[in-house]
């Protein structure tokens, strides 16, 4: 069976002097902002609904068909770092060469995690392996709620920021950002709807983060320090 996007699989189954990064305070999510994002995402599908059953069926399908290579990718992204985007960026992205970029991505990830943690707490969706004993994850189990997927949210938002720094690799970076979420389903720790909702959220939060003037200042400082001399490929 060919690999399909999570959206398509789910649809088919349902039919059938600049400030330093350290000086910038982390984001604080206000209750009204959480409720706005709750309304934006909407509820997750109930386990006994058609959509919920399709969600679980896809998790079990990946469990049966995942390859060792896919599991390796999922394991490598449990702690999501800049290095995960190196193939898409077309060059190694190590801390020694890109320390300011690493710090920028870490700042973005922390800002977004505050928001996804608040949303997870609100929705309280159990992980697939907590809801069905047939689900046997290939990567580390987590006890935090499942919806929305924080990795999917951060994965795409990070890709959006990196695409600003490496615009000639934009599409590859965005695809890598989306694949971070897919690998969470492959690993058995998220439902597809966790991932698709996380990707929607990541696009929204990434766009908002990039639109914030103080973040643009940080981004341009990183570009000037680490990317102006990097050859385009």
Secondary structure, 3 states (H helix, E strand, C coil): CCCCCHHHHHHHHHHCCCCCHHHCCCCCCCHHHHHHHHHHHCCCCCCCCHHHHHHHHHHHHHHHHCCHHHHHHHHHCCCCCHHHHHHHHCCCCCCCCCHHHHHHHHHHHHHHHHHHHHHHHHHCCCCHHHHCCCCCCCCCCCCCCCCCCHHHHHHHHHHHHHHHHCHHHHHHHHHHHHHHHHHHHHCCCCCHHHHHHHHHHHHHHHHHHHHCHHHHHHHHHHHHHHHCCCCCC
